[in-house]
Amino acid sequence: MSSISFVSVSKRYGEVDAVKAFDLSCAPGEMLALLGPSGCGKSTTLKMAAGIESVSSGEIYFGERPVSRLTPGARNIAMVFEDYALYPRMTVWENVAFPLKVRGITGQPAAQRIGEVLQLLGLRQMAEQDVSGLSGGAQQRVAIGRALVRDPEVILFDEPLSHLDADQKVQLRAEIKRLQKLRQVTSILVTHDQTEAIAMADRVAVMNHGVLQQVGAPQDLYERPANLFVANFIGEPPMNLMKAAFAEGGRVAGDGWGATLAPSRLGALRASDSAIVAGLRPEHIAVRPAGTAGDAPGTVIYREPRGDADVLTVVLVSPTGEGARLVAEIAGPSSWRAGDKVSVGIDEARLLIFDATSGRNREALP
Ligand code: ADP
């Protein structure tokens, strides 16, 4: 078990800066997710850790050991791929045995380790079956067994659940988390799926355009996004982002709404005069009967029932015509329907203020 650190790592493919000055550390035994949209540089980062791609500049360390110039075989890593990458004509046992065999570990010592891993993964009954006949979920469990069997320093997971159907996904992500914690193996998980990252990882690193945007525990990213990109990327439905301006008396106002900010926040929030964007999560908006004092008047234009929740789109009334459009997530099923006049209550303590130009959360640490 060792840490992994990327120190100012960059990767260029010709004209494309796939990863830019990337600084990140994954602690021993930690599961860290690299999360971001397609093309943001997640896989390239993982491949550089694996040694499948070289770094253009910077250094990667496993513990204190620089590994950038080592071949994949010299790094003591295991990889779990999206498409399982098993040997189709071999049995479950033979697939799990393979990494030991190539290292000359056979006989009783190998059998004991393979047996133990198959037991851990609930694959004992299937040991003699060909892997090609197994479900996707079972095949990926075999791939995880193959990764665990030789106690690697680091396991790199590249979109491991992408090919599985929904119930297998839920099962296997719990399973991977359980095994990762049990074995305390330092792991990096690449995914474009925030639910997966949040469910499995201790910390999540959000990337965009090859640049690390923020790293933190899922709750930190959710409550204190460092910038507009993270604010918009984390959370579903996404955070409402509204044009806003400061007004007298510690007020902030937008099209058809206003809120009072706590005096203790004003110093950081009003540090600059440049334009701002206010952010508010859908679950921090209350929808109440029209005329509720202190609320902003509006009209429901769309209701999306989600079983135990309703997602309502409300357009606010503004002196200049149509005001801001807000998405609210409330307990469901509610009785609100499109066309209903309502009052919208803003949870003022949850309102975030971003710099419109830089996108930075004004309360984020520099
Ligand atoms: P992600 O895994 O987040 O989808 P990638 O790391 O695969 O992103 O890609 C990051 C960027 O690098 C993209 O613009 C992609 O087109 C580019 N890229 C990735 N691999 C190569 C390659 N082998 N040659 C040229 N460009 C590449």
Boltz pocket constraint, residues with backbone or C-beta under 6 A from the ligand:
constraints:
  - pocket:
      binder: B
      contacts: [[A, 13], [A, 16], [A, 17], [A, 18], [A, 36], [A, 37], [A, 38], [A, 39], [A, 40], [A, 41], [A, 42], [A, 43], [A, 44], [A, 45]]
      max_distance: 6.0
